[in-house]
Amino acid sequence: MKTNLVPEQLRRLEISGRVEIINGHGGLPLVKIRTPWSTAEIYLLGAHATGFQKNGEPPLIFMSARSYFAPGKPIRGGVPVCFPWFGPREGGPGHGLVRILAWDLAETAASPDGRVTVRLRLPKESLAPEWPALRTEFILTVADTLTMELIATNESSDKTQVLENCLHTYFQVGDIGALSLAGLQNAPFDDFAFGANGARRNGDPAPLRITQETNRVYPDNAATMEIRDEKLKRTIRVEKFNSQSTVVWNPWTTQKMPEDWGQTEHRQMVCVESGNVKQNKISLAPGKTSALKVVLHSQNF
């Protein structure tokens, strides 16, 4: 008989028929969620959502088949939480600390209407010594949509915290060649593909199609995005709140990738990321709260 080694304090947060906590890949604690409309998964490592799927539809979230599932290593795919910085940082891991840290499961709740909410909290000591006064939470609400909220509060009495945040969502697509992204037409962007080093480009007048390595940061942009997938006959809408940056990324076959990435996996994914990065970084005054929220919708056509 297989033994489930999930600690008792986590088991107490299970909800029959709605929330189950198991040992996932690599033995890592995994929260599995079921609603009348959908299923979802979130690992406590990195507060990392690795799945959302509406009943009878393909997965909305892409996961690399080569992803690591090990303490101290980021999970490849899903929704990495990039915080308190985005991108590379000398002396620190790429895209911030929190995606490689263990979070605490603070609360689970099932609403009478069928929605399930899971609240994770990062132990404050995890961000010491540079950010010891940050209270950081991640809230996942699962229904016929997936809602994600990254909430940070500066509990310092006298020090402003300068932060970046981003929900780095990998979307599952039928084929990258049959995809268009609407919502960024004519928007200027900073180009980081092919060693462009952030060169400012003029926006495209038509919906974006991915035909090569793409790594774009659209600053000062709060627009809702739509991913139209002609192969899966599905439109994904990315609705965001308190986000002034949008990132679109696909490594194609030209960007050097680590071993947790398959050579042809670029065909089945695109990242559309929501947050506040680079020139849109946040200065969080003492006692203030930043709440980044993203709602994912999908509809067949």
Residue frames relative to the residue before (quaternion, step in Angstrom):
aa qw qx qy qz dx dy dz
M 1.0000 0.0000 0.0000 0.0000 0.00 0.00 0.00
K 0.4209 -0.7088 0.5100 0.2457 3.56 -0.94 0.96
T 0.2884 -0.7670 0.5522 0.1537 3.57 -0.85 0.98
N 0.2620 -0.7396 0.5990 0.1599 3.58 -0.92 0.92
L 0.1962 -0.8312 0.5160 0.0660 3.55 -0.49 1.23
V 0.3047 0.7545 -0.5245 0.2506 3.59 1.18 0.43
P 0.4892 -0.6834 0.4498 0.3022 3.63 -0.78 0.97
E 0.6214 -0.5834 0.3830 0.3561 3.53 -1.14 0.70
Q 0.6329 0.5441 -0.3520 0.4237 3.63 1.00 -0.72
L 0.6450 0.4740 -0.3247 0.5039 3.58 1.19 -0.44
R 0.6136 0.5664 -0.3464 0.4274 3.57 1.00 -0.79
R 0.6249 0.5580 -0.3393 0.4278 3.58 1.07 -0.69
L 0.6723 0.4882 -0.2895 0.4752 3.59 1.23 -0.36
E 0.4573 0.6637 -0.4631 0.3687 3.60 1.24 0.15
I 0.1538 -0.7515 0.6347 0.0936 3.56 -1.23 0.59
S 0.4862 -0.7067 0.4277 0.2849 3.56 -0.54 1.17
G 0.8440 0.1440 -0.1451 0.4959 3.52 -0.85 1.07
R 0.7422 0.3844 -0.2063 0.5088 3.58 1.25 -0.19
V 0.8137 0.0541 0.0183 0.5785 3.62 0.77 -1.00
E 0.0115 0.7745 -0.6303 0.0515 3.54 -0.79 1.11
I 0.1682 -0.7784 0.5987 0.0852 3.58 -1.01 0.81
I 0.0205 0.8153 -0.5715 0.0912 3.54 -0.62 1.20
N 0.5280 -0.5370 0.5185 0.4050 3.51 -1.39 -0.10
G 0.2184 -0.7985 0.5526 0.0965 3.56 -0.55 1.18
H 0.7934 -0.2216 0.1998 0.5306 3.56 -1.18 -0.54
G 0.8264 0.1777 -0.1579 0.5105 3.55 -1.00 0.87
G 0.5685 -0.6107 0.3773 0.4019 3.59 1.26 0.23
L 0.4451 0.7051 -0.4519 0.3171 3.60 1.24 0.18
P 0.5409 -0.6265 0.4421 0.3457 3.62 -1.00 0.73
L 0.0563 -0.8023 0.5925 -0.0457 3.54 -0.83 1.12
V 0.2272 -0.7552 0.6032 0.1193 3.56 -0.92 0.98
K 0.1196 -0.7865 0.6052 0.0297 3.57 -0.68 1.14
I 0.1329 -0.8150 0.5640 -0.0058 3.54 -0.80 1.13
R 0.0327 -0.7830 0.6211 0.0109 3.55 -1.04 0.82
T 0.0388 -0.7683 0.6389 0.0111 3.54 -1.03 0.90
P 0.6847 -0.4634 0.3317 0.4543 3.63 -1.18 0.05
W 0.7466 0.4109 -0.2084 0.4799 3.59 1.19 -0.49
S 0.8388 0.1002 0.0798 0.5291 3.56 1.04 -0.74
T 0.2458 -0.7071 0.6280 0.2125 3.49 -1.46 0.00
A 0.0378 -0.7862 0.6166 0.0147 3.56 -1.24 0.49
E 0.1655 -0.7621 0.6182 0.0982 3.54 -1.33 0.40
I 0.0473 0.7789 -0.6253 0.0093 3.56 -1.15 0.65
Y 0.3013 -0.7402 0.5791 0.1609 3.54 -0.91 1.02
L 0.4908 -0.6406 0.4980 0.3174 3.57 -1.12 0.65
L 0.5752 0.5403 -0.3860 0.4778 3.60 1.17 -0.42
G 0.8532 0.0480 -0.0685 0.5148 3.55 -0.53 1.17
A 0.3525 -0.7109 0.5118 0.3293 3.63 1.26 -0.05
H 0.2865 0.8306 -0.4160 0.2344 3.48 1.15 0.87
A 0.2567 -0.7483 0.5963 0.1367 3.57 -0.54 1.20
T 0.0976 -0.8221 0.5606 0.0174 3.58 -0.70 1.09
G 0.8201 0.1213 -0.0836 0.5529 3.59 1.18 0.00
F 0.1536 0.7134 -0.6821 0.0467 3.49 -1.31 0.65
Q 0.1017 0.8001 -0.5768 0.1297 3.56 -0.72 1.08
K 0.3221 -0.7277 0.5739 0.1932 3.55 -0.81 1.02
N 0.6192 -0.5717 0.3859 0.3754 3.56 -1.06 0.72
G 0.8436 0.1716 -0.1498 0.4863 3.55 -0.89 1.00
E 0.6665 0.4642 -0.3027 0.4986 3.60 1.27 0.12
P 0.5890 -0.5377 0.4390 0.4137 3.61 -1.23 0.27
P 0.6523 -0.4956 0.3804 0.4292 3.60 -1.21 0.33
L 0.3964 -0.6972 0.5438 0.2470 3.56 -1.13 0.66
I 0.7412 0.3866 -0.1785 0.5190 3.54 1.15 -0.75
F 0.3079 -0.7525 0.5599 0.1595 3.56 -0.94 0.97
M 0.0623 -0.7676 0.6367 0.0379 3.54 -1.15 0.79
S 0.4417 -0.6698 0.5245 0.2849 3.57 -0.98 0.81
A 0.4750 -0.6712 0.4954 0.2802 3.56 -0.98 0.86
R 0.7089 0.4488 -0.2534 0.4814 3.60 1.22 -0.38
S 0.3365 0.7839 -0.4793 0.2063 3.58 1.23 0.09
Y 0.4208 -0.6411 0.5764 0.2823 3.51 -1.21 0.65
F 0.0434 -0.7286 0.6797 0.0726 3.53 -1.29 0.50
A 0.3994 0.6959 -0.4764 0.3595 3.53 0.25 1.33
P 0.5883 -0.5786 0.4188 0.3791 3.60 -1.03 0.70
G 0.8207 0.2581 -0.1979 0.4696 3.54 -1.01 0.86
K 0.6846 0.4126 -0.2823 0.5304 3.58 1.31 0.02
P 0.4586 -0.6785 0.4847 0.3073 3.61 -0.96 0.74
I 0.4387 -0.6465 0.5588 0.2782 3.53 -1.25 0.58
R 0.3091 -0.7709 0.5324 0.1633 3.60 -0.90 0.93
G 0.7368 0.2896 -0.2708 0.5477 3.54 -0.51 1.24
G 0.6551 0.5184 -0.3637 0.4120 3.55 -1.26 -0.27
V 0.5911 -0.5294 0.4411 0.4192 3.55 -1.01 -0.91
P 0.1589 -0.7851 0.5935 0.0784 3.60 -0.02 1.23
V 0.2960 -0.7179 0.6026 0.1840 3.56 -1.06 0.83
C 0.1369 -0.8001 0.5827 0.0387 3.57 -0.42 1.27
F 0.3525 0.7007 -0.5188 0.3401 3.57 -0.39 1.27
P 0.6285 -0.1759 -0.7571 -0.0285 1.72 -1.98 1.49
W 0.7131 0.2955 -0.3069 0.5567 3.59 1.15 0.55
F 0.3330 -0.7207 0.5813 0.1784 3.51 -1.38 0.36
G 0.7899 0.2640 -0.2100 0.5121 3.56 -0.98 0.84
P 0.7446 -0.3980 0.2762 0.4592 3.59 -1.24 -0.29
R 0.0105 -0.7705 0.6373 0.0053 3.56 -1.22 0.55
E 0.4772 -0.6869 0.4643 0.2912 3.56 -0.73 1.05
G 0.8258 0.2026 -0.1778 0.4953 3.53 -0.87 1.03
G 0.7580 0.3090 -0.1988 0.5389 3.61 1.24 0.06
P 0.6211 -0.5517 0.3935 0.3937 3.59 -1.21 0.31
G 0.6033 -0.5647 0.4237 0.3709 3.56 -1.18 0.55
H 0.8481 0.1505 -0.1411 0.4880 3.56 -1.09 0.83
G 0.7287 -0.4899 0.2487 0.4088 3.58 1.03 0.71
L 0.6409 -0.5704 0.3909 0.3331 3.48 -1.39 0.30
V 0.6898 0.5811 -0.3227 0.2871 3.54 0.76 -1.07
R 0.6306 0.5533 -0.3649 0.4037 3.62 1.07 -0.46
I 0.7176 0.3696 -0.2727 0.5235 3.61 1.23 -0.03
L 0.5788 0.5756 -0.3731 0.4411 3.58 1.28 0.30
A 0.4802 -0.6364 0.5186 0.3090 3.55 -1.24 0.49
W 0.2107 -0.7656 0.6001 0.0971 3.56 -0.89 1.04
D 0.4291 -0.6654 0.5435 0.2789 3.54 -1.28 0.41
L 0.3532 -0.6810 0.5956 0.2383 3.55 -1.11 0.72
A 0.1830 -0.8429 0.5023 0.0607 3.55 -0.34 1.29
E 0.8185 -0.0538 0.1110 0.5610 3.58 0.96 -0.84
T 0.0443 -0.7421 0.6656 0.0653 3.54 -1.27 0.57
A 0.0199 0.8027 -0.5951 0.0325 3.57 -1.07 0.70
A 0.1609 -0.7538 0.6302 0.0938 3.55 -1.14 0.76
S 0.3087 -0.7706 0.5349 0.1574 3.57 -0.70 1.13
P 0.6235 -0.5489 0.3941 0.3932 3.60 -1.14 0.47
D 0.6703 0.4970 -0.3075 0.4574 3.61 1.11 -0.58
G 0.6623 -0.5471 0.2905 0.4216 3.61 1.28 0.08
R 0.5352 0.6269 -0.4116 0.3887 3.60 1.20 -0.31
V 0.1745 -0.7530 0.6249 0.1094 3.56 -1.23 0.61
T 0.1004 -0.7894 0.6049 0.0296 3.57 -0.95 0.94
V 0.0909 -0.7729 0.6278 0.0150 3.54 -1.01 0.96
R 0.1208 -0.7954 0.5927 0.0381 3.57 -0.83 1.02
L 0.0844 -0.7807 0.6187 0.0216 3.56 -0.83 1.06
R 0.1390 -0.7883 0.5971 0.0521 3.55 -1.12 0.72
L 0.3418 -0.7344 0.5516 0.1988 3.55 -0.96 0.89
P 0.4611 -0.6606 0.5055 0.3090 3.61 -0.81 0.92
K 0.4994 -0.7014 0.4132 0.2965 3.60 -0.67 1.09
E 0.6300 0.5539 -0.3487 0.4179 3.56 1.03 -0.71
S 0.5332 0.6449 -0.4021 0.3716 3.60 1.23 -0.37
L 0.7395 0.3975 -0.2213 0.4961 3.59 1.12 -0.64
A 0.4381 0.6680 -0.4780 0.3653 3.59 1.23 0.21
P 0.6165 -0.1412 -0.7625 -0.1364 1.55 -2.25 1.11
E 0.5719 0.6518 -0.3883 0.3119 3.63 1.13 -0.37
W 0.8046 0.1582 -0.0703 0.5681 3.60 1.02 -0.77
P 0.0928 0.8524 -0.5123 0.0494 3.63 0.75 0.91
A 0.7148 0.4626 -0.2563 0.4576 3.60 1.16 -0.44
L 0.5108 0.6418 -0.4310 0.3761 3.61 1.20 0.26
R 0.1516 -0.7360 0.6525 0.0975 3.55 -0.94 0.97
T 0.0443 -0.8384 0.5399 -0.0599 3.56 -0.49 1.24
E 0.0040 0.7961 -0.6033 0.0475 3.56 -0.86 1.07
F 0.1344 -0.7504 0.6398 0.0976 3.53 -1.27 0.50
I 0.0879 -0.8081 0.5825 -0.0042 3.56 -0.71 1.14
L 0.1177 -0.7830 0.6106 0.0159 3.52 -0.84 1.10
T 0.0392 -0.7863 0.6166 0.0011 3.59 -0.78 1.05
V 0.1393 -0.8194 0.5561 0.0073 3.54 -0.63 1.22
A 0.1709 0.7347 -0.6409 0.1424 3.54 -0.92 1.04
D 0.7368 -0.2485 0.2223 0.5882 3.61 -0.69 -1.02
T 0.6854 0.3012 -0.2478 0.6149 3.55 1.42 0.04
L 0.3144 -0.6931 0.6006 0.2451 3.54 -1.35 0.16
T 0.0774 -0.7911 0.6068 0.0034 3.56 -0.73 1.14
M 0.0565 -0.7933 0.6059 -0.0156 3.54 -0.88 1.04
E 0.0323 -0.7985 0.6009 -0.0179 3.57 -0.90 0.96
L 0.1250 -0.7604 0.6357 0.0454 3.54 -0.87 1.07
I 0.0407 -0.8289 0.5549 -0.0580 3.55 -0.42 1.28
A 0.0015 0.7924 -0.6089 0.0368 3.56 -0.78 1.06
T 0.0952 -0.7853 0.6113 0.0213 3.57 -0.92 0.98
N 0.3117 -0.7339 0.5779 0.1738 3.55 -0.93 0.96
E 0.1261 -0.8310 0.5407 0.0337 3.56 -0.29 1.27
S 0.3976 0.7001 -0.4865 0.3393 3.57 1.26 0.29
S 0.4303 -0.7028 0.5037 0.2592 3.57 -1.11 0.62
D 0.8392 0.1801 -0.0510 0.5105 3.60 1.14 -0.47
K 0.7053 0.4674 -0.2623 0.4641 3.63 1.19 -0.16
T 0.3221 -0.7223 0.5825 0.1876 3.57 -0.86 1.02
Q 0.2493 -0.7674 0.5769 0.1270 3.58 -0.96 0.90
V 0.2141 -0.7620 0.6005 0.1134 3.57 -0.87 1.01
L 0.0084 0.8411 -0.5280 0.1168 3.56 -0.49 1.28
E 0.1498 -0.7005 0.6757 0.1738 3.49 -1.43 0.25
N 0.0296 -0.7868 0.6155 0.0356 3.57 -1.14 0.60
C 0.0858 0.7898 -0.6025 0.0758 3.55 -1.13 0.62
L 0.2116 -0.7160 0.6496 0.1438 3.55 -1.13 0.80
H 0.2242 -0.8477 0.4800 0.0263 3.49 -0.14 1.52
T 0.0236 0.8854 -0.4638 0.0184 3.57 0.77 1.09
Y 0.2289 -0.7342 0.6294 0.1115 3.55 -0.98 1.03
F 0.1501 -0.8031 0.5723 0.0700 3.59 -0.65 1.10
Q 0.4115 -0.6812 0.5562 0.2394 3.54 -1.11 0.84
V 0.0029 0.7929 -0.6086 0.0294 3.59 -0.81 1.03
G 0.6062 -0.5789 0.4055 0.3647 3.56 -1.26 0.46
D 0.7475 -0.2018 0.1518 0.6143 3.55 0.98 -0.90
I 0.5108 -0.6799 0.4309 0.3020 3.58 -0.77 1.03
G 0.6493 0.5406 -0.3190 0.4294 3.59 1.13 -0.55
A 0.7157 0.3974 -0.2383 0.5225 3.58 1.27 -0.25
L 0.5338 0.6384 -0.3516 0.4289 3.52 1.20 0.69
S 0.0158 0.7662 -0.6415 -0.0324 3.56 -1.17 0.60
L 0.2421 -0.7661 0.5857 0.1069 3.55 -1.13 0.77
A 0.1087 -0.8066 0.5809 0.0114 3.56 -0.60 1.22
G 0.6101 0.5637 -0.4246 0.3601 3.53 -1.21 0.64
L 0.7327 0.3828 -0.2177 0.5188 3.56 1.26 -0.31
Q 0.3026 0.7768 -0.5090 0.2144 3.58 1.21 0.27
N 0.8579 0.1040 -0.1364 0.4844 3.52 -1.05 1.00
A 0.4984 0.6449 -0.4396 0.3773 3.60 1.24 0.20
P 0.4152 -0.6970 0.5153 0.2763 3.64 -0.80 0.91
F 0.0688 -0.8021 0.5929 0.0186 3.55 -1.15 0.62
D 0.3957 -0.6635 0.5785 0.2618 3.51 -1.35 0.37
D 0.2774 -0.8037 0.5179 0.0941 3.53 -0.66 1.24
F 0.0564 -0.8080 0.5865 -0.0001 3.57 -0.78 1.10
A 0.4823 0.6534 -0.4478 0.3740 3.62 1.21 0.29
F 0.8492 0.1600 -0.1196 0.4889 3.56 -1.25 0.56
G 0.6729 -0.5326 0.3052 0.4129 3.60 0.99 0.77
A 0.3195 0.7791 -0.4891 0.2273 3.60 1.16 0.51
N 0.2876 -0.8253 0.4562 0.1674 3.59 1.34 -0.22
G 0.7335 -0.4676 0.2441 0.4287 3.55 0.95 0.86
A 0.2717 0.7778 -0.5250 0.2135 3.60 1.14 0.45
R 0.4236 -0.7077 0.5056 0.2530 3.57 -0.90 0.93
R 0.0867 -0.7882 0.6092 0.0073 3.57 -0.91 1.04
N 0.5079 -0.6049 0.5144 0.3340 3.52 -1.28 0.41
G 0.5324 -0.6603 0.4334 0.3046 3.55 -1.04 0.76
D 0.5314 -0.6204 0.4821 0.3169 3.52 -1.28 0.51
P 0.4460 -0.7083 0.4722 0.2764 3.64 -0.92 0.79
A 0.7253 0.3687 -0.2192 0.5385 3.60 1.20 -0.45
P 0.6656 -0.4544 0.3764 0.4571 3.61 -1.23 0.21
L 0.5151 -0.6822 0.4416 0.2726 3.54 -1.00 0.91
R 0.0914 -0.7471 0.6553 0.0635 3.55 -1.09 0.84
I 0.3502 -0.7424 0.5407 0.1840 3.54 -1.00 0.91
T 0.0566 0.8206 -0.5614 0.0908 3.59 -0.47 1.22
Q 0.7717 0.1228 -0.0752 0.6195 3.57 1.32 0.00
E 0.7441 -0.3431 0.2926 0.4928 3.56 -1.31 -0.04
T 0.0140 -0.8077 0.5862 -0.0614 3.56 -0.75 1.12
N 0.1458 0.7651 -0.6127 0.1338 3.56 -0.83 1.03
R 0.1545 0.8214 -0.5161 0.1874 3.54 0.18 1.34
V 0.1385 -0.7377 0.6539 0.0948 3.53 -1.12 0.80
Y 0.1596 -0.7715 0.6124 0.0663 3.56 -0.69 1.15
P 0.1738 -0.8161 0.5416 0.1024 3.63 -0.32 1.18
D 0.8282 0.2116 -0.1575 0.4945 3.54 -1.32 0.36
N 0.5331 0.6237 -0.3777 0.4292 3.54 1.02 0.88
A 0.0599 -0.8231 0.5645 -0.0172 3.56 -0.50 1.25
A 0.3576 0.7908 -0.4476 0.2153 3.57 1.31 0.16
T 0.4716 -0.6072 0.5599 0.3087 3.53 -1.28 0.54
M 0.2472 -0.7711 0.5738 0.1228 3.58 -0.99 0.90
E 0.1076 -0.7609 0.6324 0.0978 3.54 -1.24 0.54
I 0.1918 -0.7567 0.6197 0.0817 3.54 -0.93 1.04
R 0.1099 -0.8039 0.5835 0.0354 3.57 -0.49 1.18
D 0.1234 -0.8139 0.5676 -0.0087 3.54 -0.50 1.30
E 0.2621 -0.8113 0.5053 0.1335 3.56 -0.21 1.30
K 0.6502 0.5228 -0.3330 0.4395 3.60 1.07 -0.60
L 0.7469 0.3539 -0.2082 0.5230 3.59 0.90 -0.88
K 0.3315 -0.7619 0.4903 0.2631 3.59 1.30 -0.12
R 0.5345 0.6066 -0.3894 0.4413 3.52 0.89 1.02
T 0.1787 -0.7411 0.6352 0.1237 3.53 -1.17 0.70
I 0.1530 -0.7598 0.6276 0.0728 3.55 -0.91 1.00
R 0.1413 -0.7834 0.6009 0.0719 3.57 -0.84 0.98
V 0.1731 -0.7728 0.6080 0.0559 3.54 -0.86 1.08
E 0.0372 -0.8074 0.5869 -0.0475 3.54 -0.25 1.34
K 0.0244 -0.8404 0.5403 -0.0359 3.57 -0.66 1.06
F 0.1768 -0.7702 0.6098 0.0611 3.51 -1.25 0.66
N 0.8261 0.1016 -0.1278 0.5393 3.58 -1.01 0.89
S 0.5420 0.5530 -0.4189 0.4744 3.54 1.03 0.92
Q 0.1183 -0.8112 0.5720 0.0279 3.55 -0.73 1.12
S 0.7087 0.3715 -0.2560 0.5424 3.61 1.26 0.09
T 0.0723 -0.7477 0.6570 0.0640 3.53 -1.19 0.71
V 0.1289 -0.7772 0.6135 0.0546 3.56 -0.98 0.91
V 0.0842 -0.7616 0.6406 0.0491 3.57 -1.03 0.87
W 0.0564 0.8264 -0.5487 0.1131 3.57 -0.67 1.14
N 0.1622 0.7095 -0.6816 0.0759 3.49 -1.22 0.79
P 0.3738 -0.7812 0.4506 0.2169 3.64 -0.56 1.08
W 0.2606 -0.7684 0.5262 0.2546 3.58 1.29 -0.40
T 0.6481 -0.4828 0.3642 0.4629 3.62 -0.93 -0.80
T 0.6132 0.6038 -0.3233 0.3936 3.58 1.29 -0.05
Q 0.6435 0.4930 -0.3434 0.4742 3.60 1.10 -0.50
K 0.4443 -0.6855 0.5065 0.2759 3.57 -0.86 0.95
M 0.0677 -0.8149 0.5754 -0.0193 3.54 -0.70 1.15
P 0.5405 -0.6209 0.4493 0.3471 3.62 -1.15 0.50
E 0.7262 -0.4808 0.2992 0.3900 3.54 -1.34 0.15
D 0.6224 0.5429 -0.3562 0.4369 3.61 1.21 -0.20
W 0.6382 0.4827 -0.3183 0.5084 3.57 1.22 0.53
G 0.3553 -0.7440 0.5296 0.1995 3.57 -0.91 0.94
Q 0.6243 -0.6116 0.3500 0.3373 3.55 -1.04 0.85
T 0.7814 0.3082 -0.1670 0.5162 3.61 1.04 -0.70
E 0.4086 0.7521 -0.4530 0.2494 3.61 1.22 0.09
H 0.5201 0.6445 -0.4175 0.3739 3.60 1.20 -0.33
R 0.5893 0.6026 -0.3710 0.3899 3.61 1.16 -0.48
Q 0.7694 0.3732 -0.1806 0.4859 3.59 1.08 -0.66
M 0.7529 0.3655 -0.2180 0.5020 3.62 1.13 0.27
V 0.0330 0.7277 -0.6820 -0.0645 3.47 -1.43 0.24
C 0.2810 -0.7399 0.5842 0.1795 3.57 -1.06 0.75
V 0.0064 0.7291 -0.6842 0.0120 3.52 -0.99 0.98
E 0.0873 -0.8539 0.5107 -0.0492 3.52 -0.24 1.37
S 0.1875 -0.7911 0.5792 0.0600 3.54 -1.01 0.90
G 0.3687 0.7369 -0.5146 0.2371 3.55 -0.89 0.89
N 0.4416 -0.6254 0.5583 0.3197 3.50 -1.27 -0.64
V 0.1557 0.8143 -0.5265 0.1884 3.55 -0.05 1.35
K 0.8283 0.2109 -0.1783 0.4875 3.50 -1.39 0.39
Q 0.8495 -0.0302 -0.0043 0.5267 3.66 -0.66 -0.94
N 0.6824 0.4634 -0.2862 0.4875 3.59 1.23 -0.29
K 0.2806 0.7727 -0.5255 0.2191 3.60 1.17 0.38
I 0.4562 -0.7097 0.4930 0.2124 3.53 -1.22 0.66
S 0.1642 -0.7199 0.6622 0.1275 3.55 -1.11 0.78
L 0.1143 -0.8317 0.5433 0.0042 3.54 -0.24 1.33
A 0.2959 -0.7922 0.5140 0.1440 3.54 -0.36 1.29
P 0.6673 -0.4902 0.3586 0.4310 3.62 -1.18 0.38
G 0.8244 0.2237 -0.1912 0.4836 3.53 -0.93 0.97
K 0.6156 0.5653 -0.3435 0.4282 3.60 1.26 -0.14
T 0.2834 -0.7543 0.5777 0.1304 3.55 -1.31 0.54
S 0.1734 -0.7410 0.6398 0.1069 3.54 -1.14 0.77
A 0.0313 -0.8075 0.5885 -0.0235 3.59 -0.82 1.01
L 0.1013 -0.7821 0.6147 0.0088 3.56 -0.37 1.30
K 0.0169 -0.8161 0.5761 -0.0439 3.57 -0.74 1.09
V 0.0320 -0.7753 0.6307 -0.0141 3.57 -1.00 0.92
V 0.0981 -0.7728 0.6258 0.0395 3.56 -0.99 0.95
L 0.1746 -0.7935 0.5796 0.0630 3.57 -0.77 1.09
H 0.0745 -0.7779 0.6239 -0.0080 3.55 -0.81 1.13
S 0.0250 -0.7796 0.6224 0.0644 3.58 -1.17 0.44
Q 0.0017 -0.7887 0.6139 -0.0327 3.54 -1.15 0.73
N 0.3929 -0.7121 0.5332 0.2329 3.56 -0.94 0.88
F 0.1041 -0.7837 0.6052 0.0937 3.58 -1.20 0.48
